[in-house]
Amino acid sequence: MRSTRSLRALAAALAIAACATVPETGRKQLVLVDSDQLAELALSEFEQLKRTTPISTDPDHNALVQRVGRRIAAVAPVPDARWEFVVFDKPEVMNAFAMPGGKVAIYSGLFDVTRTEAGLATVLSHEVAHVVARHGEERVSQTLLVDLGGQALSQVVSTSPGVAQELVQAAYGVGAGVGVLLPFSRKHELEADHIGVLYMARAGYDPAEAIEFWKRFAASSAKQGAEPPELLSTHPLDETRIAELERVLPEARQEYEQARPQTSR
């Protein structure tokens, strides 16, 4: 029991010591890992991905992604980021992702949904927002805390019969996954939507186009099959994120009006 209390005390101490604030939203977050080290690991993984995954040779898509990516990165407050925007030739997959340090990937299948430059800006600004908000670091930190909790639970049930111990640990795994990590992913996605729509507005893209993009994405997703219940999904339902974007649109619209005289020069 003393070991259990020690692990819990360690987790609490780490949580207090590593509290940070997300730009734009002001949300308090827990970051237990070094961002520079994680960025180096991400760089290595991204280079491996480029060696093993076909990269698009479409000159129009590549030029558009570089142009939009530069505009979004220019308004993102990450001075040490090594921004890189790569189009992977994955026509059957609608996906995009970002890694700590500024590595951003978009699969070519998404161009069927983005359709416009502002639609692409919606996707890239969302991914850039993940980097700015240090969601990768926060996700790793949450996993570390869950692992600490698992160790503490193992100490508590160590005297239980074998079958009971396995059942309790299995229940903890389900509870941790659904109750902590998946909701945290949905929180990250909605937060990246919020921050991203501000960045696309500051870069001179109409933020209302973000809502139109997600409506197209929802329609495309519906054609591919039903989504899992939101409780069991790592992403919020399209209807949820559209509603949230509509809520923050007035804020983004003000940013857009301020940015237009500069970006129109």
Steps between C-alpha positions, in 0.01 A plus 500: 500500500793728568617448140155590376501823698849579371392457139194714552708766673749494213224541245351790695838670535572463131159639412555811711856554372414460132189715464502712183250719312374447147532811279175662384266289717676544836431140599733358764684191382742242632834462319747257657728449199768715340367656180840509329563132563154406379552714188821310422318170533221631278752613239649151489156342464400746228815428300427130529146563380628687195725206413223242525192688375455631145520879478269675256651625175196713414654846439176688563428329831857540620519866404166574666598326824831687517332836437222449754735337751737798491216745557367304798844440652576873475227580755574205731704594811757217485834675438710182509270286284650326198187518289468244224182429305492175302228352279497120516351312207215330683193560285280253686556653847363832624756592759747759621716519809768708670803407708676702770761733352295598195470194274163500323366235264192499281377202300404567140152355557410810700515723193167352391351668808709815544422612140601864560807676637299602806392139545865394501579785741241351737688170507852643525411760763341226709819294483721800573280572802579152637870592492448843657284355778758225568234234477760235417691575817181508702382169356828330594478654846147369551616152396783518751257588777268218398797261517578628850139435594525149361806433712319627808201277424727199462631565851148522640375173349823303532354289780182415306447165325650488151171515310367789709824690449478460122138615499576809708796593282296443186226724639761764577624482141150554364429776749825676423451473126139614483498727803833679459687456174215502248324804648836672513542435128157649432589802715820541297311481172246763599772723639699466176184594309465812715864607477525399136206711387667801666824431314333458162319829561826676590655356184224662295265206444129538566436298820144423389656268243606271787136419567439430133799266493373298795156476344662351189712272718190382687322422175801309369534306827132406488551340160779285641295360788369585843733655757551336841320656797681816608576344840715236327656724238828689517340783301183697572208438269489733201179657631675580830795672342280694256295629795818601684635678192176692466539603863853642453435643152430858623842506669668369185306745284651792694849359437418466131380858468821624664720284277337574164665841438845341550447177308333677208806711421 
